[in-house]
Structures are given as C-alpha cells and as structure tokens.
Amino acid sequence: MRRAAIVVTAVVLPVVVVLIVLAKVLGGGADPSGSPAELSGAATPPQRADLPVLAVDVPPVTPAADAACPALMKVLPLDLVDEASRRVDSDSPFAYAWGDPPVVLVCGVDRPAGWVVGESAIQINGVQWYVDTDDPDTTVWTAVDRSVYVEVRVPSTIDSGPVTALTTHIAEALPYQEPRPGP
C-alpha cells in the first residue's frame, strides 16, 4: 500500500505542477487589475528631442547635392551618441542636428578652405575627414572623399564620437570617390 502511494505521488505531483504553471502562463496568473504586464527592458522608439528649432546656415543646394544627399538623409540615425535629433530650419533639406549643444550635419557643402588633397586628412572607418579647429567653440569635420562634401559641426566640448558614429552612415549612403583638388 505504501508503495502505491509513492507511485501515485510521483505521478500526480508533477502533473499538478505542470497544470499550475500552465494556468499561470495562460492567464490564470494575470494581473487582477486587467492591465497589461509591463516588460522590463522594452525599448521605446527614439523620438526627436523637445528642443527649440535650430537655425542652420547652409550653402545653396547644387545639382550634385540634389543627386547624392537624399540617400544620406534617409539613413541618418534618430539618436546619435545618446543625443536625440532635433528639428532644424534651413534653406536646404540636407541639414540635420542632434542634442544641445547641437551636433549639426550638412550634406553638400563647399570644399573646406585650407584643405589640401593628400594632406591634412584623418581617416575614420574608411571615411577621410578634414578637421578645422580654428573656431575655439566648434570643431568642423568635413568628409572629403565622397561625391559631395559632408560637414559635421561638433561643439569643442564634445569628442569625435558623433563623427565616428556617422562614418558608417556616410560610407553606406555615399560611395567613396578619390579626393579631388579644386572647388
């Protein structure tokens, strides 16, 4: 008799445990308030920062910018190095900004003054940059090896992290082109 009780317990107990687990999973253990469960670690989609619209000076849009820059604008991230994008006001659709103080990207800018082909360029992730540090408040990075020049203005208090993060997007959207002398 005792042996039969052990066998019944060994069979019945696991079945009861499985039924309790199933009841919890299938709704028996739902929140009595009827509210959906909160998931920890669930990411909210990035959104634009609630910052004032930023006025951005841009050069006139050229046919080369019209041809190349839309591809870059499509792949720019909404968040850049933990800074949300912000709205801009410019005469070109090829300007974008993140954070406060802002990091500003403009696609289709003029050739940077002071840049000499083959000299004064830094390569990051396959993109060549001319770096202008003349302004004590802003470092101006210009990608010089694409079909159009792409400028990224970074406050001098911020390191090259935003530029490094943008190189993959620039390389993806704008194919490499041998840097060229002249305007």
C-alpha positions as CSV (number, residue, x, y, z in Angstrom):
1,M,0.0,0.0,0.0
2,R,2.8,2.4,0.9
3,R,4.5,1.6,-2.4
4,A,1.3,2.5,-4.3
5,A,1.1,5.9,-2.5
6,I,4.7,6.7,-3.5
7,V,4.0,5.8,-7.2
8,V,0.7,7.9,-7.2
9,T,2.6,10.9,-5.6
10,A,5.4,10.5,-8.1
11,V,3.0,10.7,-11.0
12,V,0.3,13.1,-9.7
13,L,2.6,15.7,-8.2
14,P,4.4,16.6,-11.5
15,V,1.1,16.7,-13.3
16,V,-0.3,19.2,-10.7
17,V,2.8,21.3,-11.0
18,V,2.5,21.4,-14.8
19,L,-1.2,22.4,-14.5
20,I,-0.4,25.2,-12.1
21,V,2.3,26.5,-14.4
22,L,0.0,26.3,-17.5
23,A,-2.7,28.1,-15.6
24,K,-0.3,31.0,-14.8
25,V,1.0,31.2,-18.3
26,L,-2.4,31.0,-20.0
27,G,-3.9,33.7,-17.9
28,G,-4.8,32.3,-14.5
29,G,-2.0,34.4,-13.0
30,A,-2.9,37.6,-14.8
31,D,-2.8,41.0,-13.1
32,P,-6.2,41.3,-11.3
33,S,-6.4,44.9,-12.5
34,G,-6.7,43.7,-16.1
35,S,-3.7,45.9,-17.1
36,P,-1.2,44.6,-19.5
37,A,2.1,43.5,-17.9
38,E,5.0,45.8,-18.1
39,L,8.0,44.4,-19.8
40,S,11.3,45.4,-18.3
41,G,14.0,46.2,-20.8
42,A,11.5,47.0,-23.6
43,A,12.9,49.9,-25.5
44,T,10.8,52.8,-26.5
45,P,11.4,54.0,-30.1
46,P,13.7,57.0,-30.3
47,Q,12.0,60.4,-30.8
48,R,13.1,63.9,-31.6
49,A,14.2,66.0,-28.7
50,D,11.8,68.6,-27.4
51,L,14.2,71.4,-28.1
52,P,13.8,74.7,-30.0
53,V,14.1,74.6,-33.7
54,L,17.7,75.2,-34.7
55,A,18.5,77.7,-37.5
56,V,21.2,76.2,-39.7
57,D,23.1,78.2,-42.3
58,V,23.7,76.2,-45.5
59,P,25.1,76.9,-48.9
60,P,22.8,76.9,-52.0
61,V,21.8,73.4,-53.0
62,T,23.7,72.1,-56.0
63,P,22.7,69.5,-58.6
64,A,25.4,67.2,-57.1
65,A,23.8,67.6,-53.6
66,D,20.3,67.0,-55.0
67,A,21.6,63.8,-56.5
68,A,23.6,62.4,-53.6
69,C,22.3,63.8,-50.3
70,P,18.8,62.3,-50.2
71,A,20.5,58.8,-49.8
72,L,22.4,60.1,-46.7
73,M,19.4,61.8,-45.2
74,K,17.4,58.6,-45.3
75,V,20.0,56.6,-43.2
76,L,20.8,59.2,-40.5
77,P,20.0,58.0,-37.0
78,L,17.3,59.5,-34.9
79,D,19.7,59.2,-31.9
80,L,23.4,60.0,-32.2
81,V,25.7,59.0,-29.3
82,D,22.8,59.2,-26.8
83,E,21.6,62.6,-28.2
84,A,18.1,62.8,-29.8
85,S,17.7,64.6,-33.1
86,R,16.1,68.0,-33.2
87,R,14.3,70.0,-35.8
88,V,16.2,72.4,-38.0
89,D,15.3,75.4,-40.1
90,S,17.4,75.8,-43.2
91,D,17.2,76.7,-46.9
92,S,18.3,73.1,-47.7
93,P,16.6,69.8,-46.9
94,F,20.1,68.4,-46.3
95,A,20.7,69.7,-42.8
96,Y,20.2,67.6,-39.6
97,A,21.0,68.1,-35.9
98,W,21.2,66.3,-32.6
99,G,21.3,67.4,-29.0
100,D,22.0,70.5,-27.1
101,P,24.6,71.9,-27.6
102,P,23.9,70.7,-31.1
103,V,25.9,68.5,-33.4
104,V,25.0,69.6,-36.9
105,L,25.4,67.8,-40.2
106,V,25.1,69.5,-43.6
107,C,25.4,67.5,-46.8
108,G,26.5,69.2,-50.0
109,V,28.8,71.9,-48.5
110,D,31.6,73.8,-50.3
111,R,35.1,72.4,-50.3
112,P,36.7,73.3,-47.0
113,A,39.1,76.3,-47.1
114,G,42.6,75.2,-46.1
115,W,42.2,71.6,-47.2
116,V,44.9,70.3,-49.5
117,V,44.4,66.9,-51.2
118,G,46.7,64.3,-49.8
119,E,47.4,66.3,-46.7
120,S,45.6,67.2,-43.5
121,A,43.1,64.4,-43.6
122,I,42.1,61.9,-40.8
123,Q,40.6,58.6,-41.8
124,I,37.9,57.1,-39.6
125,N,36.2,53.8,-40.6
126,G,37.1,54.4,-44.3
127,V,36.0,58.0,-44.5
128,Q,38.5,60.8,-44.9
129,W,37.9,63.9,-42.8
130,Y,39.5,67.4,-43.0
131,V,39.3,68.8,-39.4
132,D,39.1,72.6,-38.9
133,T,39.8,73.7,-35.3
134,D,40.1,77.5,-36.0
135,D,36.9,78.3,-34.0
136,P,37.5,77.7,-30.3
137,D,33.8,76.8,-29.8
138,T,33.3,74.4,-32.7
139,T,35.3,71.7,-34.5
140,V,34.3,71.4,-38.1
141,W,34.7,67.9,-39.6
142,T,34.3,67.6,-43.4
143,A,34.2,64.3,-45.3
144,V,36.3,64.9,-48.4
145,D,36.2,61.6,-50.2
146,R,32.6,61.4,-51.3
147,S,30.7,62.8,-54.4
148,V,29.7,65.7,-52.2
149,Y,31.3,67.2,-49.1
150,V,29.6,66.4,-45.8
151,E,30.2,68.8,-42.9
152,V,29.7,67.9,-39.2
153,R,29.9,70.7,-36.7
154,V,30.7,69.5,-33.2
155,P,30.9,71.7,-30.1
156,S,34.5,71.7,-28.9
157,T,33.4,70.3,-25.6
158,I,32.5,67.0,-27.3
159,D,35.0,64.5,-28.6
160,S,34.9,62.8,-32.1
161,G,32.3,60.2,-31.0
162,P,29.4,61.7,-33.2
163,V,31.7,61.9,-36.2
164,T,32.9,58.3,-35.7
165,A,29.2,57.1,-35.4
166,L,28.3,59.0,-38.6
167,T,31.0,57.5,-40.7
168,T,29.2,54.2,-41.2
169,H,26.1,56.1,-42.4
170,I,28.1,58.3,-44.7
171,A,30.0,55.3,-46.2
172,E,26.8,53.4,-46.7
173,A,24.9,56.2,-48.5
174,L,27.7,58.0,-50.4
175,P,30.2,55.8,-52.3
176,Y,33.9,56.5,-52.0
177,Q,35.4,59.0,-54.5
178,E,39.0,59.8,-54.8
179,P,39.5,63.2,-53.2
180,R,39.9,65.9,-55.8
181,P,41.7,69.2,-55.9
182,G,39.8,72.4,-56.6
183,P,36.3,73.6,-55.5
